[in-house]
Amino acid sequence: MVVGGWLPPLMVVVGMKREPTYRTGDPIREGDMVRIGEWDGVVETIITKEIAGWEDYWQEQGEGVMLTGPAFGRLYTSFDDEDLVLVQRKQQ
């Protein structure tokens, strides 16, 4: 039941998907230009429980992002990595 525009907390949470974010609270998007430590890279894939292969491989690693960059090739890191910083959004 909705009363005066208020929704009970369970109704707000049910069906909503948690969106991965940087430590700043900005949402992580594929194609974002990022810095991890001293390295520059790009978010290639966002890895969540919904991704194909989760149970076979990613479940052990946990949710995070796959990055690509000239200094490291491909690199996986968790969403909450303190060194993962958004530099610029992908140009549309």
Backbone as CSV, one residue per row, in Angstrom:
resi,resn,N_x,N_y,N_z,CA_x,CA_y,CA_z,C_x,C_y,C_z
1,MET,0.841,-1.180,0.000,0.000,0.000,0.000,0.889,1.246,0.000
2,VAL,0.542,2.222,-0.813,1.262,3.492,-0.874,0.401,4.548,-0.208
3,VAL,0.975,5.223,0.780,0.248,6.266,1.507,1.047,7.555,1.394
4,GLY,0.455,8.561,0.797,1.120,9.859,0.699,2.455,9.822,-0.028
5,GLY,2.597,8.899,-1.001,3.839,8.821,-1.754,4.945,8.039,-1.066
6,TRP,4.713,7.549,0.126,5.735,6.809,0.864,5.644,5.334,0.539
7,LEU,6.765,4.694,0.237,6.807,3.254,-0.002,7.504,2.573,1.161
8,PRO,6.954,1.470,1.644,7.654,0.737,2.694,9.041,0.325,2.192
9,PRO,10.060,0.336,3.056,11.432,0.034,2.637,11.577,-1.251,1.834
10,LEU,10.872,-2.319,2.170,10.992,-3.567,1.422,10.596,-3.393,-0.031
11,MET,9.602,-2.590,-0.297,9.151,-2.387,-1.670,10.174,-1.592,-2.471
12,VAL,10.884,-0.733,-1.820,11.901,0.063,-2.508,13.089,-0.810,-2.881
13,VAL,13.443,-1.727,-2.013,14.631,-2.557,-2.214,14.362,-3.724,-3.154
14,VAL,13.199,-4.331,-3.073,12.887,-5.503,-3.879,12.975,-5.158,-5.356
15,GLY,13.723,-5.960,-6.101,13.844,-5.777,-7.529,14.884,-4.758,-7.958
16,MET,15.446,-4.026,-7.047,16.475,-3.050,-7.402,17.830,-3.726,-7.418
17,LYS,18.648,-3.364,-8.382,19.980,-3.914,-8.503,20.973,-2.889,-7.968
18,ARG,21.901,-3.339,-7.146,22.940,-2.442,-6.640,23.856,-2.076,-7.798
19,GLU,24.045,-0.786,-7.990,24.898,-0.315,-9.076,26.326,-0.156,-8.566
20,PRO,27.310,-0.757,-9.264,28.704,-0.608,-8.843,29.157,0.848,-8.926
21,THR,29.895,1.296,-7.919,30.370,2.678,-7.891,31.845,2.743,-7.513
22,TYR,32.449,3.868,-7.888,33.790,4.191,-7.400,33.653,4.613,-5.942
23,ARG,34.753,4.756,-5.245,34.714,5.166,-3.835,34.081,6.545,-3.666
24,THR,34.065,7.337,-4.723,33.461,8.671,-4.677,31.935,8.612,-4.744
25,GLY,31.398,7.439,-5.111,29.959,7.283,-5.267,29.499,7.385,-6.715
26,ASP,30.395,7.802,-7.622,30.045,7.863,-9.047,29.870,6.451,-9.593
27,PRO,28.838,6.214,-10.417,28.652,4.880,-10.983,29.788,4.505,-11.927
28,ILE,30.170,3.231,-11.899,31.194,2.709,-12.810,30.503,2.355,-14.120
29,ARG,31.097,2.772,-15.242,30.546,2.497,-16.570,31.639,1.887,-17.457
30,GLU,31.241,0.945,-18.318,32.195,0.412,-19.292,32.647,1.552,-20.190
31,GLY,33.940,1.600,-20.470,34.500,2.669,-21.296,35.053,3.836,-20.494
32,ASP,34.791,3.875,-19.177,35.364,4.947,-18.342,36.886,4.911,-18.416
33,MET,37.496,6.086,-18.517,38.943,6.182,-18.395,39.242,6.322,-16.909
34,VAL,40.155,5.484,-16.418,40.449,5.426,-14.995,41.952,5.464,-14.743
35,ARG,42.290,5.660,-13.497,43.670,5.533,-13.043,43.627,4.543,-11.889
36,ILE,44.589,3.614,-11.907,44.732,2.694,-10.795,46.195,2.786,-10.375
37,GLY,46.409,3.396,-9.226,47.784,3.697,-8.812,48.371,4.704,-9.777
38,GLU,49.490,4.348,-10.398,50.148,5.242,-11.361,49.780,4.915,-12.801
39,TRP,48.944,3.885,-12.999,48.616,3.413,-14.338,47.297,3.969,-14.834
40,ASP,47.252,4.286,-16.141,46.015,4.696,-16.793,45.403,3.495,-17.489
41,GLY,44.078,3.442,-17.500,43.396,2.335,-18.153,41.960,2.680,-18.483
42,VAL,41.248,1.677,-18.985,39.847,1.816,-19.377,39.070,0.652,-18.777
43,VAL,37.866,0.931,-18.294,37.002,-0.134,-17.790,36.502,-0.925,-18.992
44,GLU,36.911,-2.192,-19.072,36.507,-3.058,-20.177,35.205,-3.788,-19.850
45,THR,35.127,-4.366,-18.644,33.966,-5.158,-18.247,33.655,-4.935,-16.782
46,ILE,32.385,-4.809,-16.462,31.934,-4.748,-15.077,31.515,-6.160,-14.695
47,ILE,32.112,-6.692,-13.658,31.884,-8.080,-13.278,31.010,-8.129,-12.027
48,THR,29.787,-8.646,-12.215,28.850,-8.823,-11.111,28.355,-10.273,-11.119
49,LYS,27.543,-10.618,-10.162,27.024,-11.986,-10.060,26.189,-12.381,-11.268
50,GLU,25.721,-11.420,-12.044,24.886,-11.704,-13.208,25.694,-12.055,-14.452
51,ILE,27.007,-11.878,-14.443,27.829,-12.099,-15.632,27.983,-13.598,-15.918
52,ALA,28.048,-13.932,-17.204,28.277,-15.322,-17.606,29.614,-15.798,-17.041
53,GLY,29.646,-16.997,-16.521,30.872,-17.557,-15.964,31.109,-17.220,-14.508
54,TRP,30.148,-16.540,-13.866,30.318,-16.135,-12.463,30.691,-17.317,-11.580
55,GLU,29.922,-18.375,-11.618,30.153,-19.518,-10.728,31.439,-20.259,-11.068
56,ASP,31.803,-20.297,-12.346,32.994,-21.038,-12.760,34.298,-20.315,-12.434
57,TYR,34.289,-18.994,-12.498,35.551,-18.276,-12.305,35.443,-17.078,-11.371
58,TRP,34.522,-16.184,-11.637,34.496,-14.899,-10.941,34.067,-14.985,-9.488
59,GLN,33.298,-16.010,-9.128,32.806,-16.122,-7.755,33.958,-16.084,-6.749
60,GLU,35.065,-16.731,-7.069,36.236,-16.722,-6.166,36.862,-15.336,-6.063
61,GLN,36.850,-14.588,-7.174,37.457,-13.253,-7.201,36.557,-12.204,-6.559
62,GLY,35.244,-12.380,-6.721,34.288,-11.390,-6.236,33.960,-10.379,-7.314
63,GLU,33.014,-9.502,-7.017,32.601,-8.497,-7.987,33.688,-7.437,-8.151
64,GLY,33.796,-6.907,-9.371,34.810,-5.899,-9.643,34.797,-5.480,-11.094
65,VAL,35.940,-5.020,-11.581,36.060,-4.571,-12.966,37.303,-5.162,-13.612
66,MET,37.198,-5.400,-14.927,38.362,-5.778,-15.727,38.787,-4.511,-16.452
67,LEU,40.033,-4.151,-16.275,40.589,-2.952,-16.895,41.560,-3.347,-17.993
68,THR,41.735,-2.471,-18.979,42.787,-2.633,-19.972,43.628,-1.359,-19.969
69,GLY,44.923,-1.534,-20.186,45.814,-0.375,-20.213,47.164,-0.743,-20.784
70,PRO,47.880,0.227,-21.351,49.166,-0.043,-21.983,50.243,-0.536,-21.013
71,ALA,50.186,-0.137,-19.763,51.215,-0.525,-18.801,50.987,-1.918,-18.207
72,PHE,49.734,-2.424,-18.270,49.446,-3.690,-17.595,48.650,-4.691,-18.423
73,GLY,48.245,-4.356,-19.633,47.438,-5.274,-20.443,46.023,-5.333,-19.898
74,ARG,45.683,-6.451,-19.262,44.372,-6.595,-18.625,44.592,-6.813,-17.141
75,LEU,43.742,-6.191,-16.338,43.886,-6.241,-14.881,42.511,-6.264,-14.237
76,TYR,42.319,-7.193,-13.297,41.072,-7.267,-12.538,41.288,-6.598,-11.184
77,THR,40.303,-5.836,-10.720,40.340,-5.283,-9.373,38.915,-5.163,-8.845
78,SER,38.772,-5.115,-7.544,37.449,-5.015,-6.935,36.923,-3.582,-7.033
79,PHE,35.594,-3.443,-6.911,34.975,-2.116,-6.975,35.531,-1.170,-5.916
80,ASP,35.838,-1.708,-4.742,36.248,-0.844,-3.628,37.757,-0.626,-3.535
81,ASP,38.498,-0.939,-4.600,39.942,-0.701,-4.613,40.190,0.797,-4.428
82,GLU,40.905,1.156,-3.373,41.128,2.579,-3.076,41.951,3.286,-4.141
83,ASP,42.669,2.543,-4.973,43.481,3.147,-6.030,42.718,3.357,-7.337
84,LEU,41.491,2.837,-7.430,40.696,2.958,-8.652,39.976,4.309,-8.663
85,VAL,40.353,5.172,-9.626,39.834,6.541,-9.671,39.313,6.845,-11.080
86,LEU,38.110,7.405,-11.153,37.546,7.848,-12.420,38.301,9.087,-12.894
87,VAL,38.790,9.043,-14.150,39.474,10.188,-14.753,38.518,10.930,-15.677
88,GLN,37.824,10.160,-16.543,36.919,10.775,-17.511,35.923,9.733,-17.997
89,ARG,34.705,10.163,-18.226,33.690,9.306,-18.820,33.979,9.100,-20.301
90,LYS,33.572,7.933,-20.820,33.681,7.663,-22.238,32.879,8.699,-23.006
91,GLN,33.463,9.226,-24.071,32.748,10.202,-24.904,31.724,9.469,-25.736
92,GLN,30.501,9.946,-25.737,29.390,9.280,-26.425,29.397,9.584,-27.892
